[in-house]
Amino acid sequence: MKNLLYTFDVSLNELNQIEIGEKKNFNIGYLFVNFLYHQLGLDKFCEEISKKHKIEYNLSDVLSMLISTRIIAPSSKLSSYYYAFNFLEQPSFELHHVYRSLDILSNYCDEIQ
């Protein structure tokens, strides 16, 4: 198993004021789940499916979001989509892509398991 190390550089400046209502905190707990997702090769599997079905959005991001949110805060697909906006990396897809993905992924249920 390959050891991956994530590093973050943070610089703070007391002159930078946070505007009222501006979001400055994010949930990063999903990064561990995302690490496992990539270790299992689900990202590569989604790439193959995307090429086969000529999907224009990132199917891997959708599946990763669904898995992460279901582990961290189990809820509906709609709630999961909106919860993902609490993550450091914001969703790169729209809500209708989540529902489209489920139809496609259901055809590959056995291979995913």
C-alpha positions, -999 to +999 in steps of 0.1 A: +000+000+000+013+034-009+018+059+019+004+093+010+011+124+030-010+155+027+004+188+037-013+221+041+003+255+043-017+281+061-007+318+064-025+340+088-027+378+086-044+398+113-052+425+088-075+402+069-109+406+084-137+380+079-168+396+065-201+390+083-219+360+069-188+347+050-181+310+055-146+303+067-149+268+082-152+235+063-156+198+071-125+179+062-135+146+077-145+133+042-108+134+032-102+101+049-132+085+032-119+100-001-085+084+005-101+049+009-123+056-022-092+061-043-074+031-027-103+009-037-099+021-073-135+034-075-122+065-093-107+045-121-139+024-123-159+056-127-135+068-154-142+037-174-180+040-170-178+077-180-159+069-212-183+041-221-214+063-216-198+096-227-206+113-195-196+150-195-196+156-157-173+139-132-190+107-122-163+099-097-169+131-078-206+123-076-200+087-063-173+100-039-197+126-025-225+101-021-203+077-002-186+104+020-218+121+030-236+088+037-208+078+061-204+112+078-241+124+079-265+098+065-294+115+047-312+117+014-295+123-019-308+159-019-295+165+016-262+149+008-257+172-022-263+203+000-242+189+028-213+184+005-210+222+003-196+220+038-166+202+025-133+219+017-136+209-020-170+221-033-191+198-056-181+203-093-215+190-105-252+199-103-280+181-084-295+166-115-261+149-122-265+130-089-298+116-100-285+107-135-255+090-119-277+067-099-294+054-130-260+047-146-243+033-115-273+009-108-263-009-140-229-016-124-240-026-089-224-060-090-191-048-103-189-020-077-196-044-049 
